[in-house]
Amino acid sequence: MNDQPAGILTVSALNSYVADSLRMDPLLQSVRLTGQVSNFKAMVSGHWYFSLKDEDSAIDCVLFRQYTLKSSFNPANGDQVIVHGRVGLYTATGRYQFYCDSIRPAGIGTLWRQFEEMKSRLQAEGLFDPQRKRPLPAFPRKIAVVTSESGAVWHDICHVAAARNPSVSLCLVPVPVQGEGAAAAIAAGIYDAAQIPRAELIIVGRGGGSMEDLWCFNEPEVAYAIAASPLPLISAVGHETDFTIADFVADARAATPSNAAEMAVPTRRELSGAWQRLQSRMEAAAQSRLHAAAAELASAQRQLATVSPTARLAEMNSRVHRLAEQLYTASILHLRELQPRIAMPSYRLDAAMDALASKKSYQLQQIRGRLEVVSPRQVLERGYAIAMAGGKAVRQAKYAPEEMRLLFYDGSLQVRRIHHGNEEEGQL
């Protein structure tokens, strides 16, 4: 290392000293600067480099990637802008420059162009779609108000709400409504308002001002916060002729903050009228429901009558009687039709039966006569007897047993054999 003579500085040392001096000056660490953009360059790294100039001077500026990603405004050469940041020195080149942390349009023409670009972009994303807008609660009991605690807006809303209905509770969520960081604070305030216990509605607003003053309500982070709110939201920004992106995203837009209080808080007379209308609708609905129920009951009774067991049995009984009568009538008619067809065979059958009976009767008489001729009874009537033993007739004397029974025409006698020498004679 070469030693430097006393009192002589290196370039690096001088640049470091100047950079430290600038960094130690508090006035140069938070500066709002306005001018026209020139030599704008958007680098692949995401950093933006440009110059900011007025009629007499220019200064180099840089907006690093961590800030460009958050910016809703894309500057172009010739745009009039307002930047915020700090003054510093790039020691490698010894160049004095402005380190930005935010940029937004300043001129009316530039602001209006940026407004239209943002409006078109958010509309394409569906944030203005009427179908996503919710109705305001008819009788809110607690309302959160996102606005500045030092402005007239909070006072005006409280005054109008108290005059219309003092029972409605108002909760202030204090936020800055203008300047650097206001958009982020408003977005956070909307989220905080939605977390207030029993809150039913949110009012976001501020008083009138220039387009630059109202610009924080055109920032996309506020639009996204309004769209994401779980509670219905009224936008009350500026005067009646002022329009911001917040107005298009909100569920309802009020011409003024006082008008927002009128929209949100019904008067006692309005409440009474609403109650009477509601009561009338309830009575009409009840009458309509009663008529409908009576019609349904009558229809059910008719249907029940058709499926009743008693009615069903009566119907079946009547049907059985009709069928029996039809069957009887059909049987009589059928028999009448068959009678001529069966009469002649019947006559023929009767004649054949009579002839057969006569023939059989004659044959029977013939057989009876022959039987009588050979009948043992006829023999006995002529004076003969029959010896019986063991249920059989005794045909020879040598076979005659000791005892026998003699059958006569008119009776029988029990006899015993008598032996005389070689002859045997029967003796009674």
PADREN-105380 format. One record per atom (N, C-alpha, C, O, CB): x, y, z; residue in one letter. Coordinates in steps of 0.05 Angstrom, whole numbers, plus 5000, padded with zeros to 4 digits. Last residue first. Glycine has a CB too. Example, Ala and Ser with C-alpha at 12.3 -4.5 7.8 and 13.67 -1.06 7.14 Angstrom:
<atoms>
525749555142S;527349795143S;525850015157S;526850235161S;528249885114S;526448865156A;524649105156A;526449345156A;528549345169A;522649115181A;
</atoms>
This chain:
<atoms>
232721925281L;232322195291L;232622195321L;232322405333L;229622305282L;237521525253Q;235221545271Q;235121835281Q;237021955289Q;235421345294Q;240121165198G;239821415213G;237321415230G;235221315221G;239821655195G;243820585199E;241320735194E;241220985211E;242221005233E;238820555201E;248020135172E;247820375188E;245320525180E;244720565157E;250320555184E;249719475174E;248219695163E;248119925183E;248219895207E;245319605156E;252119085203N;253819225181N;252219455169N;253419605154N;254619025160N;248819255262G;250519065247G;252219205227G;253419415233G;248918855233G;246619845263H;245419585266H;247119385249H;246719365225H;242419575257H;247320515291H;248720295278H;247220035284H;246619985307H;251720285287H;244621145276I;244320895293I;245520665278I;244920635254I;241220845300I;246321855278R;246421595265R;246021375285R;246921405308R;249121555250R;241922395291R;244222235299R;244021965285R;241921855282R;244522215331R;239723055271V;239422765273V;242022645280V;244122765277V;238422645246V;235723645274Q;238323535281Q;238023235285Q;236223155300Q;239523665306Q;232023925220L;232123765244L;234923665247L;236423615228L;230223525242L;228724525191S;230924335193S;230824185219S;229724285239S;233724485190S;223624775145G;225324785169G;227524575168G;228124465147G;223624755194G;220424695100D;219424885119D;221124895144D;220225015164D;216624825126D;223324345069Y;222124585057Y;221424795077Y;221825035073Y;219624505041Y;229124145107F;226524105094F;225624365082F;226924575084F;224423995114F;235323885122L;233924125114L;231424045099L;231523885080L;235724305095L;238323585177L;236623545153L;235023795147L;233623895164L;234723305157L;244623525201R;242223695201R;240823645175R;242023665153R;242924005205R;248223035240M;247623185215M;245223355220M;243823335240M;247323005191M;253122645271E;250822835274E;250622985248E;252623065236E;251223025298E;256822305251E;255122215273E;252622395275E;250422305280E;256622205300E;257022375179P;258122395205P;256122305226P;253922225219P;259022675211P;257322005119A;255622155137A;256922155165A;257921945174A;252822035139A;259721715082Y;261221955091Y;259622115112Y;260422335121Y;261922145068Y;256321335068K;258821255082K;260421495092K;262221465109K;260521095063K;252421585042A;251921505069A;254521435083A;254721475108A;250121275070A;253922195005Q;253921895007Q;253721825037Q;254621965055Q;256621764995Q;253322755011R;252422624986R;252322314988R;250622194974R;254322704963R;251623265050V;252722985052V;251522835029V;249122785027V;251922855080V;253423945040A;251523735035A;252923465037A;255123435026A;250023765008A;256524345092K;256524225065K;254424005064K;253723885084K;259324115058K;256924515143G;256224715124G;256224615096G;256024765077G;258224945125G;257624055173G;259924235169G;259524445148G;261324545136G;262424085162G;252623755137A;254523725159A;256923905153A;258023895131A;255423425163A;246023595118M;248223795118M;250023745142M;249023685164M;247124085120M;241623295073A;243223255098A;245623445096A;247023455076A;244222955101A;235323505052I;238223515046I;239623485073I;239123635092I;239023785032I;229323215026A;230923355047A;233823335040A;234723175024A;230323225076A;223023264986Y;225723174991Y;227023335014Y;226023545022Y;227423204966Y;218223474970G;218323274991G;221123164997G;221322965012G;216523044984G;218123914936R;216923664926R;217223434946R;216523204939R;218223584899R;220824294963E;217924324962E;216524064952E;214224014957E;217124564945E;226024144951L;225024104978L;222024124979L;220723984994L;226224304997L;226224324897V;226524034904V;225323974931V;223823784935V;229523944902V;225724874904Q;223624734889Q;223724434895Q;221624304897Q;224024784858Q;230524964932R;227925024945R;225624874931R;223924764944R;227325324946R;234524884896P;234024674917P;231324724931P;230124524940P;236224684937P;232825064828S;233225154856S;232724934875S;230724794873S;231425394862S;231924984776V;234024824788V;234424904817V;236424804829V;236624864773V;227725344767V;227425064760V;229424894774V;228824674784V;227725034729V;229825834783E;227725714799E;227325424793E;226625264810E;225025864795E;233325924741L;234325884768L;232225754786L;232825574802L;235226144780L;229826014699R;231625784698R;232725714726R;232925484733R;233925824678R;227526484717G;225926254713G;227625994712G;226825794724G;224326274687G;231826834718R;230426774743R;228726524740R;228626364759R;228627014752R;232926874664I;234926754682I;233626674708I;234226464720I;237226944687I;228227134647Q;228926874636Q;230826734655Q;230426494661Q;230226914608Q;228627614675Q;226327434681Q;226927154671Q;226226954684Q;223827544667Q;233127824652L;233227764680L;230927574687L;231227394703L;232928024697L;231427924600Q;233527734605Q;233627644634Q;234027414640Q;236227844597Q;227628324611Y;226728064599Y;228827854604Y;228227624612Y;226228094569Y;231028724631S;228928624648S;227928344638S;227428164653S;226528824650S;234128834587K;235428714610K;233328594629K;233828394642K;237128924625K;230229064554K;231728824545K;232928684569K;232728444572K;233928904525K;228729514583S;226729304576S;228129044569S;227328824578S;224929394553S;233529804584A;232329704609A;230329484605A;230129284620A;231029944624A;234229914530L;236229754544L;235029634570L;235529404576L;238829914550L;229830254522A;230130004507A;232029814521A;231529574524A;231130054479A;231130674557D;228630524561D;228830254547D;228030044558D;226230684551D;235830854535M;235930754562M;233430584567M;233530374581M;236030984582M;234031034486A;236030814486A;236030694514A;236230444517A;238830924479A;230731454503A;229631224488A;231430984489A;230530754493A;229031294459A;234531794527D;232331684543D;231131434529D;230531234542D;230031904547D;237731924483L;238931784506L;236731654523L;237031424532L;240531974524L;234132204452R;235331964442R;236431794465R;236131554465R;237532024421R;233232644484Y;231032474477Y;232132194468Y;231031984476Y;229332594455Y;238432854485S;237232764510S;234832574505S;234532374518S;236233014526S;239432994432P;241032774444P;239732674470P;239932444476P;243832874450P;235233414430M;235033164415M;236832944426M;235832724429M;235733224386M;237333814468A;234733684471A;234533424456A;233733224468A;232433874461A;242034084458I;242233844475I;239533694478I;239433484490I;243233934503I;240734494423R;242834314415R;242934064432R;243833854422R;245534464416R;236934804450P;236134654426P;238234444418P;237534234407P;235734844402P;240434984493Q;238134804498Q;237234664473Q;236734424474Q;235834964509Q;244335354483L;245135064482L;242734884484L;242934644476L;246935014505L;241835844488E;242935774462E;243635484460E;243335364438E;245535944458E;240435814541R;238335824521R;239335754493R;238035624477R;237136104521R;245535824563L;243935584566L;241635584545L;240935374534L;242735564594L;247036344549H;248536114538H;246935854540H;246935694521H;251136084553H;243336644578L;243336664549L;244836424536L;243936324516L;244736924540L;244936494629I;242236434620I;242136444589I;240936264577I;240236644631I;250236694629S;249736404633S;246936324622S;246636124608S;249936324663S;249537244624A;250937094603A;250436794605A;250236664584A;254037154604A;246837344671T;245537404646T;246837244623T;245537124606T;245637704639T;250937204707Y;248337074708Y;246937104681Y;245836914670Y;246637174731Y;254937584693L;255537294690L;252837134690L;252636954674L;257237194714L;252438074704Q;253338014677Q;253737714672Q;253037604652Q;255838174670Q;251838004759E;249538034742E;250137974713E;248637834699E;248338314745E;257237984773A;255437754779A;252937764761A;252137564750A;254637744809A;259038494758L;260138264745L;258338014749L;258037854730L;263038204755L;256038814793R;255638844764R;256638594749R;255338504731R;257139094754R;258138624841H;255238594835H;254738614805H;253238454794H;253538794850H;263438794836V;262838514838V;259938454831V;259338264817V;263438414867V;262639354835R;263739224811R;263138924812R;262538804791R;266839274809R;260939444886S;259239504864S;260139364839S;258539274822S;259139814860S;265539284913N;263039134918N;261139184895N;259839004885N;261739224944N;269239664896M;269739394889M;267139224892M;266539044875M;271939274907M;266840134918E;267240114889E;267639824880E;266439734860E;269640284880E;267240004971A;264640044959A;264740024929A;263039904916A;263540324967A;272739974977L;271139734981L;268439764968L;267339574956L;270939675011L;274040514967R;275140304950R;273540044952R;272939914932R;278140254957R;271540775008A;270740834981A;271740614962A;270340544943A;271741104972A;274440535050T;271540515048T;270540555020T;268940405009T;270240715067T;279840685038P;279040405039P;276040365036P;275140185022P;280040265064P;281141224993S;280041145019S;279240845018S;278040764998S;277641315027S;282841454946V;284341224956V;283341124983V;284640954995V;287341304958V;279341874938T;279641684917T;281141434926T;280841214914T;281141804893T;280042174984A;277442044979A;277641824958A;276341624959A;275342244971A;285042374977L;284642174998L;282042024993L;281841784998L;284642315025L;284142744936Q;285842514930Q;285442294951Q;285442054944Q;288742604930Q;280943104965R;279942964941R;281542724935R;280442514928R;279843164918R;284643245005Q;282143115012Q;280942964989Q;279942744991Q;280143315024Q;288443514973A;289243264988A;286743104996A;286742864995A;290943335012A;285443944956S;286443754936S;287243494949S;286643274939S;288943874921S;284644195005A;282344094989A;283243894969A;281843684965A;280944334975A;289944315018L;288344135035L;286044025020L;285443785021L;287444285060L;291444674977E;292844414980E;291244214996E;291143974990E;295644464992E;287945084990A;287644944964A;289044674965A;288044484955A;288845124942A;290045225040A;287245125038A;286844975012A;285444775011A;285245365040A;295145385025A;294845155043A;292045045041A;291644795041A;295645225072A;293845844995A;295245614982A;294945364999A;294445144988A;298245684978A;291646155036H;289946075013H;291245834999H;289845644991H;289646304993H;296146205069L;293746065079L;291945975056L;290945755056L;292146255098L;299546485036R;300346215044R;297946065055R;297645825050R;302546225065R;296846955031S;297346805007S;298046515014S;297146325001S;299646924991S;296947115084Q;294447065071Q;294746895047Q;293246705042Q;293047325064Q;302547175090A;301146985106A;298446915094A;297746675094A;300747105135A;303547585053A;304847325049A;303447105065A;303046885055A;307847335056A;300747995077A;299947905050A;301047625045A;299747455033A;300848095029A;303548035125E;300747965125E;299847855098E;298447655097E;299048205134E;308648185104M;308347935119M;305447845120M;304847605117M;309447975147M;307348665080R;308248445063R;308048175077R;307347975065R;311248495054R;306048955126S;304048915105S;304848675087S;303148515079S;303649165088S;310948955152Q;308648825165Q;306448765144Q;305248545145Q;307448995187Q;313949245116L;314648975122L;312348825134L;311848595127L;317148955140L;311349735120R;311349595094R;312049295098R;310949125085R;313449725075R;312349845174Q;309649815165Q;309549665138Q;307749495134Q;308250085163Q;317949885172W;316749675189W;313849635180W;312949405179W;316749765219W;318650315139A;319650055130A;318349825146A;317749615136A;322750045133A;316450715171G;315150645145G;316050375136G;314450215125G;315850855125G;320050695214S;317250635219S;315850555193S;314350365192S;315950875231S;324850835187L;324650575200L;321750495205L;320950265201L;326150575227L;323451345170E;324051135150E;323850855162E;322850675150E;326751185138E;323051575221R;320751565204R;321051355182R;319251205176R;320251845191R;328351525238R;326251385253R;323751365236R;322351155236R;325651525279R;332651435180T;331451595201T;329351425215T;328551205206T;330151855190T;338351015166P;335651095162P;334551255185P;335451215208P;333850845157P;344751095144V;343251105169V;340351195163V;339951425156V;344551295190V;347051085093A;347550865111A;345650855135A;344950645144A;350350875121A;345651545066M;345151285053M;345251055074M;343750865072M;347151235030M;347451935102E;344651915096E;343851645083E;341751535089E;343852145077E;352951835099A;351551785124A;348551765120A;347251605133A;352252015144A;353751985045A;354351705054A;352951645080A;351851425083A;357351655056A;352852525048N;350952365033N;351352065040N;349351915040N;351252405003N;357452675075S;354752705088S;352652535075S;350952415088S;353953005088S;361352555036P;361252405061P;358552435076P;357652235087P;363552495079P;357952554971T;359552684992T;359552505017T;357952325019T;358452974999T;355652184938A;356652434926A;358552574946A;360452704937A;354352604918A;357551494945A;356151734956A;357351984944A;359752004940A;356251734987A;356650874915R;358151124915R;356451344926R;354151384917R;359251184887R;357150174934A;355550414929A;357350664930A;359350664945A;353150444950A;361149804933D;358349714930D;356449944925D;354349904912D;357449554954D;366950024896A;365350004920A;362549904913A;361649914890A;365150274934A;369250104846V;369549844858V;367549804881V;366649584886V;372349794868V;368350634834F;367450434815F;367450154827F;365849984820F;369150434790F;370750914876D;367850944871D;366750724853D;364550624857D;367251214858D;376150804870A;374650694893A;371650704889A;370250524898A;375450834919A;377551114827I;377350824823I;375750694846I;374250504841I;380150694820I;373351704832T;375851564835T;375451264829T;373151174827T;377051604864T;370752344817F;370552054814F;373251924817F;375252024806F;369251974786F;367252924835D;369752774836D;369152474834D;367352364847D;371252834863D;362453184839T;363653154812T;366152994812T;367252934790T;364153424800T;361353194894E;359553044876E;360852994849E;360252794836E;356953194873E;367953124925H;365353244921H;363753084901H;364652884891H;365653544912H;371352594961G;371252844947G;368352954946G;366652884962G;372252824919G;368651964968V;371152104964V;370652364949V;369452364927V;373151924948V;365951484992A;365051764995A;367551944993A;368452055013A;363551815022A;363550844981S;365751024975S;364751314976S;362851374961S;367150964948S;361350345024I;360650595010I;363150755006I;364650805025I;358450755026I;360849635026L;362549875029L;361450105012L;360750064989L;365449815022L;359449025061P;358749225041P;360249495047P;360749555070P;355649275040P;364948615083L;362648775089L;361948965066L;363849045052L;363048935115L;369548375066P;367248195071P;364748345078P;362548225078P;367948005094P;373448645013S;372048695039S;369748505043S;368048475025S;371148985040S;375848604964A;376148374982A;374648415009A;374548225025A;379048334988A;374849094940A;373648854928A;373748614947A;371948444947A;375148784902A;378049414973I;375149454973I;373749204962I;371749114973I;374349704956I;383149214960A;382149194988A;379149224989A;377849085005A;383549405006A;383449354907Y;383449074914Y;382449034943Y;381048834948Y;386248944911Y;383549914912A;381449784896A;381249484904A;379049384908A;381949804866A;388249994940V;385750074952V;383449924938V;381549834951V;385450374951V;391949804902E;391749664928E;389249744943E;388149574958E;394249734945E;391550164858P;390349894857P;390149754884P;388349584887P;391949724838P;389450834871E;391550634872E;390250344872E;388150304885E;393350674897E;385751224877N;385951104851N;388050884850N;388350754829N;386651314830N;386351444926F;383951284922F;383751164894F;381851014887F;381551444928F;390851754919C;391151504934C;388751324932C;388951084935C;391751564963C;389052224894W;390252014878W;390451744893W;390351534881W;392952094868W;386852684912L;385152444914L;386552194903L;385251984901L;382552494900L;390853064901D;390153014929D;388552754932D;388852614952D;388553244940D;390853054845E;393252964859E;392552894888E;393552694899E;395453184858E;385953284836M;386353004828M;388752884841M;388852654848M;386652994797M;384253664896S;385153634868S;385453334862S;385253164879S;387753784863S;378453564938G;381153644932G;381753604903G;380053534887G;383153474949G;373753394992G;374553464965G;377453544962G;378853584982G;372753684954G;374752895043G;373553135032G;374653175003G;376153024993G;374153375049G;373952175042R;375352415050R;373952645036R;372252605020R;378452405042R;372451475059G;372251735046G;374151955056G;375551915076G;369451835048G;368550915068V;371251005063V;371051275049V;369751295028V;372850805046V;364550555112I;364650795095I;367550885093I;368950915113I;362951035108I;361649915119I;364150075120I;363750325101I;362650295079I;366649915110I;357449515161L;357849685138L;360349855141L;361149925164L;355349875133L;357149235208E;355549145186E;356049295160E;355149205139E;352649155193E;360548995265A;360349195245A;358949075220A;359348845213A;363249305236A;361348595304R;358548675298R;358348905278R;356149015275R;357148745323R;368148785314P;365848615322P;363148745316P;362748975324P;366048535351P;372148935259I;370849055283I;368348875290I;366748835272I;369949345277I;374348765213Q;374748595236Q;373348695261Q;373348565282Q;377648565241Q;373549155175A;371948905172A;372248725196A;370548545200A;372848755147A;377449515191A;374649585195A;372849335193A;370949305208A;373649785174A;382149275173D;381649295202D;378749355208D;377649255227D;383349525214D;381449325117Y;381649055129Y;381049075159Y;379548905170Y;384448945125Y;381549885114I;379149735105I;379149455117I;377049355126I;379049715074I;386749985131G;384450075147G;381849935140G;380249875157G;384150375144G;389849785090A;389949655116A;387649735133A;386649565149A;392649725129A;388350165051A;387749885046A;387849725072A;386149555077A;389849765026A;390350625075I;387450605071I;386650305066I;384650215077I;386550775046I;395850525074A;394450555100A;391450525097A;390150405114A;395150835112A;396850505019A;397350265035A;395850285062A;394750085072A;400350225040A;395551045007A;394050824995A;394450565011A;392450425016A;395050774966A;399251355036A;396451365043A;394951125032A;393151025045A;395251625033A;404551365021G;403751155039G;400851155046G;399850985061G;405251175064G;404552065011E;405951815009E;405051615030E;404651685053E;408951865011E;397852365006G;400752365008G;401852085006G;400451885001G;401552485034G;391852255043Q;393352405023Q;396352365027Q;397252345050Q;392552705023Q;389552055087V;387952045062V;389252205040V;388052275020V;385152145067V;391351625141P;391951865124P;390551835098P;390351615087P;395051895120P;386151375185V;388251335165V;388951595152V;387251785151V;387351125143V;382351095238P;383851325228P;386051245208P;387651055213P;385151475251P;376350875240V;378950745234V;380650965222V;380451015198V;378550485215V;371050965285L;372951085268L;375450915265L;376450805285L;373751365278L;364450745287C;367150685296C;369150805276C;369050745252C;367650375299C;357950885311L;360050935291L;362750885303L;363350965325L;359851235281L;351450605321S;354150645331S;356150675308S;356050535288S;355050395349S;345050875325V;347050745307V;349850815318V;350451045323V;346650835278V;341751185354S;342250915365S;344350765348S;345350555356S;339750755366S;340551655329P;342751655348P;343451375359P;345451345372P;342151835371P;339151795267N;338551575286N;340851545306N;342851415299N;338051305270N;339752315247R;337952135234R;337151905253R;334851835255R;339152015209R;343552575278A;341052705273A;338952505262A;336552535268A;341452945254A;347752215277A;346452265302A;343752395298A;341852335313A;348252445320A;349152245222A;348251995233A;346752035259A;344651915264A;350551795237A;350952775218V;348652695202V;347552435214V;345052405216V;349452645173V;355452765254H;353252965257H;350752865243H;348552865254H;354053235247H;358852375233C;357752345260C;355252525264C;353252445276C;359852415281C;360052605183I;358552345184I;357352305212I;355052215214I;360552115178I;362753075199D;360253095183D;358652835185D;356252835189D;360953155154D;367252865227H;365353035241H;362653045226H;360553025238H;366453315244H;369852585185W;368852445209W;366752605224W;364752495232W;371252375227W;370953025150V;369252805142V;368152655166V;365752605167V;370852605124V;374553395166A;371753465171A;369953225165A;367653225172A;370953705154A;380453075197G;378953215176G;376053255184G;375153175205G;379053055150G;382852765235S;383153055237S;381553215217S;381253455219S;386053135235S;382452245222E;381152325247E;381252635250E;379752745267E;382452195271E;380752035157S;382552175174S;381152275199S;378852375198S;383852425160S;377451395151T;378051665142T;380051785162T;380951655181T;375451835140T;372750935153V;375550945148V;376151215135V;375551265112V;376450705128V;368050735198V;368650955180V;371750965178V;373151015197V;367551225191V;363150235209A;365950315211A;366550525190A;365750505167A;367850065207A;357150195245I;358450265219I;361250345224I;361850505243I;356850495205I;351849825271K;354549915275K;355849955248K;355749785231K;356249725293K;346749715253R;347049805281R;349849905287R;350250065306R;346349585301R;343149815193P;345649755207P;345749865235P;344850095240P;348049855191P;338249655160F;338249775187F;340849705202F;340849555221F;335749685203F;339649455109A;337449645112A;337549795139A;336950035140A;334749505110A;346149425081P;344249335101P;342149545106P;342749785107P;345749275128P;346549465009L;347249575035L;345249465056L;342949425049L;347249885035L;348048914965P;346149124975P;347149215003P;348349065018P;343249014977P;354248854928R;352348764948R;350448984957R;351249214957R;353848644972R;356948694865K;356248904884K;354048804903K;352048674893K;355449164870K;357648334825R;359148284850R;358448484872R;359348464894R;362148274844R;354648524783Q;353748284796Q;355248224822Q;354248074839Q;354048044777Q;357448954761P;355149014778P;354248764794P;353048784815P;352849114762P;364448974761D;362148824753D;359748874772D;360048834796D;362848524752D;369249204771F;367049384769F;364449244763F;362349364759F;367549594748F;372948794770L;372448924796L;370149124795L;369049194816L;374949074805L;374548524725G;371848464736G;371248604762G;369248544775G;371648174740G;379048634696E;379248434717E;376648364731E;376448184747E;381348524738E;377349054666A;377748804652A;378048574673A;377348344666A;380348824635A;377449444706Q;374849364694Q;375049094680Q;373248924682Q;373749574675Q;382849494714L;381249384735L;378449294725L;377349104735L;380949574758L;384249724664R;385449474673R;383749344694R;383249104693R;388249534685R;381250194660S;380949984640S;382049714650S;380749504646S;382350064614S;383450474705K;380550404704K;380050184684K;378549994690K;378950654696K;388750544690M;388150374713M;385150294713M;384550064720M;388750534739M;388050874645E;389350614642E;388750434665E;388150194662E;392450654640E;385551314668E;384051164648E;385350884644E;383950684641E;384051314622E;389751484703F;387051414713F;385551234694F;384451034702F;385451664720F;393751624666Q;394151404685Q;391551304697Q;391151064701Q;396051484707Q;391152054642R;391951824626R;392351584644R;391451364638R;394451874610R;390752394686W;388352294673W;388952054656W;387351864655W;387052524656W;396152494698L;394352364718L;391952244704L;391052024711L;393552564740L;397652754652T;398952504659T;397252354678T;396952104676T;401652554670T;394353214656G;394253044632G;395352764638G;394252564630G;395753164609G;395953424705I;393253334701I;393053144677I;391652944678I;391353574697I;402253184732G;400753354714G;397953244710G;397553004711G;402053394688G;404052734762A;403552994774A;401753164757A;399953284767A;406153134779A;404252024779P;403852244760P;403252504774P;401952504796P;401752184739P;409351764822R;406551784814R;406252024795R;407952204796R;404651804838R;413651334857I;413351524835I;410351524828I;409051314827I;415051454810I;418351174909S;415651174898S;415651384875S;417151574874S;413551234919S;423651194921D;422250964932D;419250954923D;417850764929D;422350954962D;429651394887C;426751414891C;425751154905C;426850944902C;425251444864C;435351744895Y;434351464899Y;431351474906Y;430651544929Y;436051324921Y;438652164852F;436352154870F;435351864871F;434751744850F;434152344861F;445852324852Q;443252234841Q;441152214862Q;441652234886Q;443551964826Q;452452464831Y;450352544849Y;447652464836Y;447152524813Y;450452854855Y;457752044819R;455452184808R;453352224829R;452552034843R;454352034783R;462251744826G;462152014838G;459852184828G;459952424828G;464752154832G;462451234812T;462851434790T;462951714801T;463551904786T;460651404769T;462150974860A;463850854839A;464351054817A;466451044804A;462450614828A;458551254893T;461351284897T;463151174875T;465351274871T;462151154923T;453251614882Y;454251354873Y;457251364873Y;458451484854Y;453051274845Y;449951944933L;452251954914L;453051674907L;453451504925L;454652114927L;443252204944G;445552054950G;447752084928G;447352224909G;444851764953G;436952374972V;439252464956V;441652294964V;442152254988V;439752774959V;430951974971R;433152104984R;435352174964R;435552054943R;434351915007R;423952034957G;426351874961G;428452034976G;427752214992G;427451774935G;418752084909H;419552104937H;422051934941H;422251714930H;417252024957H;416252464854V;417652234865V;418352294894V;418452524903V;420252174849V;411552624807I;412452684834I;413752434845I;412552224845I;410052784852I;411852814737V;411552624759V;412352754785V;413552964786V;413152374754V;409952864672Q;410453024695Q;409852844719Q;407652744722Q;408753284695Q;412852524617D;410852524639D;411852704661D;414152714668D;410352244649D;417052494582G;415252724579G;413152734601G;411752944604G;413852704553G;417451794578N;418752054573N;416752274568N;414852234552N;420752034549N;413251484628A;414351504601A;415651774597A;415051964612A;412051464579A;411851034683P;412451294671P;413551264642P;414451054634P;414551444688P;406850694707N;409150644690N;409750894675N;408450964655N;408450404670N;404150594770F;404550784749F;407050714734F;409150674746F;404751074761F;403950274813S;401650254795S;401950434770S;400350424752S;399050314809S;409349944843S;408350184830S;406050124811S;406249944795S;410550334815S;411749494863K;409449604878K;408149834864K;405949924872K;410349694905K;416049414830L;414049204831L;411549304845L;409349194841L;415148954845L;419349844840T;417849844815T;415649634815T;413549674803T;419849784792T;421649714889Y;419649924888Y;418049924862Y;415649984862Y;420850194893Y;425149314878Q;423449274901Q;421149474902Q;419149424914Q;425049274926Q;428249534836R;426149334830R;424249294853R;421849254848R;427549074823R;429250254845F;430049974845F;427649784843F;425349854848F;431749914870F;429950794809L;427750664825L;428350364823L;428050244802L;424850734814L;433951374803V;433751084801V;431450984819V;431151084841V;436450944808V;435951964767C;434251824787C;434351524782C;434851434759C;431351934786C;439652564758D;439352284752D;437752144775D;438152214799D;442052144749D;436853194744I;438153024763I;437652734756I;435452664748I;437153084792I;437153864717A;436453574715A;437953424736A;440053504745A;437053464686A;434554544705S;436454344715S;435354054711S;433054014703S;436954394746S;430854894681D;433654974684D;435554754692D;437954784687D;433855194704D;425754684677E;426654864656E;429654914657E;430854984637E;425155124656E;427154024702D;425354244699D;426554434677D;428154344661D;424854404726D;427553304704K;428553564697K;426353774699K;423953704697K;429853574669K;430352684717L;428152864724L;429153154720L;431153234731L;427152814753L;431952094682S;432752364692S;430152514697S;428152484684S;434552514671S;432351394700F;431351624685F;432451874696F;433751884717F;428251624685F;431550704708Y;433450934708Y;432351144690Y;431351094668Y;436350844698Y;429050174746W;428350394727W;430450614730W;431150694753W;425450504731W;430049464750H;430649734759H;429849934737H;429949874713H;433649774766H;429448964727G;427149084740G;427549364751G;425649494759G;426348904763G;433348754696S;433548694724S;431048794740S;430648704762S;435948824737S;432549004648V;431748724651V;431648644680V;430048484688V;433548534635V;430349684659M;432349474656M;431149194659M;429049164672M;434649524675M;427750214627A;426849994645A;428649754640A;428649644618A;423749914640A;429250884623K;430150614616K;429250414637K;429750444660K;433250604613K;428451544600F;427351324616F;428351054605F;428251004581F;424351324617F;429852064586N;431851854585N;430951604601N;432651484615N;434551954595N;425452414631S;426952394606S;428952164609S;429652084631S;428352664599S;419852704664V;421552474659V;422852494632V;421652574612V;419752214661V;419853314701Q;419053164677Q;420952934671Q;423452974674Q;418953354652Q;418153384771G;419653444746G;418553274724G;416653124727G;422653414750G;418953404842T;417253404818T;418853494794T;420653654796T;414753584822T;419953064903L;421153214880L;419353194856L;418252974851L;424053104874L;420753014970R;418852994949R;419753184927R;420253424931R;415953064958R;425252685013V;424852914995V;422652834975V;422752624963V;427452994981V;428652485061S;425852465055S;425052705039S;424152915050S;424152435081S;434052605066Q;433252325067Q;430252275062Q;429452045059Q;433952225094Q;435553135069L;435853005043L;435052705043L;435252575022L;438753025035L;434853275120L;433253415101L;433353275073L;431553305057L;434053705098L;438853005148P;436052905150P;434253035129P;432352915120P;434952955177P;445052815128D;443353055127D;440352965127D;439552855107D;443953235103D;447852355122M;447452455149M;445652695151M;444852775172M;450152525161M;448352285068R;446752095083R;446152195111R;444052125122R;448151825084R;451952685054L;449152695044L;447352515060L;445052585065L;449052615014L;456352485081S;455252755088S;452452775078S;450652875093S;457052975075S;457252005054D;456552005082D;455252265091D;453352265106D;458951945100D;458652215004A;456252045006A;455352025035A;452952035041A;456951754996A;463252495017V;460952645007V;458352475010V;456252575017V;461352724978V;466452065032Y;465952275051Y;463452435043Y;461652495059Y;468352475053Y;466751764986S;465551645010S;464751855030S;462651845042S;467451445022S;469452124953N;466752044946N;465351924970N;462951974974N;466751844923N;474352154981L;472752384977L;469852314971L;467952424983L;473852564955L;476151624977A;475651745003A;473851985001A;472052025018A;478251815017A;476651574922S;474751404937S;474051524964S;471751524973S;475851124941S;480651934912V;478051974900V;475951814915V;473751914920V;478051894870V;484452094971T;484051944947T;481152004936T;479552114951T;484351634952T;487252714995L;485252504995L;485252344969L;485952454948L;482452615001L;492353015034I;491552945007I;489652695008I;490352505021I;494052884988I;494253085085G;492553295074G;491653235045G;490153405034G;493953555074G;500452745076A;498452865094A;496953085080A;498053245065A;499952975119A;500852275022P;501852515037P;499652625054P;497352605047P;503052735017P;499451585029Q;498751845017Q;499952065035Q;499952055059Q;495651865015Q;503250995017D;502351195036D;501751465022D;503251545005D;504551245058D;501150434982N;502650684981N;501550885001N;499150935002N;502550804953N;501749765000M;500050005000M;501850255000M;503750275015M;498150005025M;
</atoms>
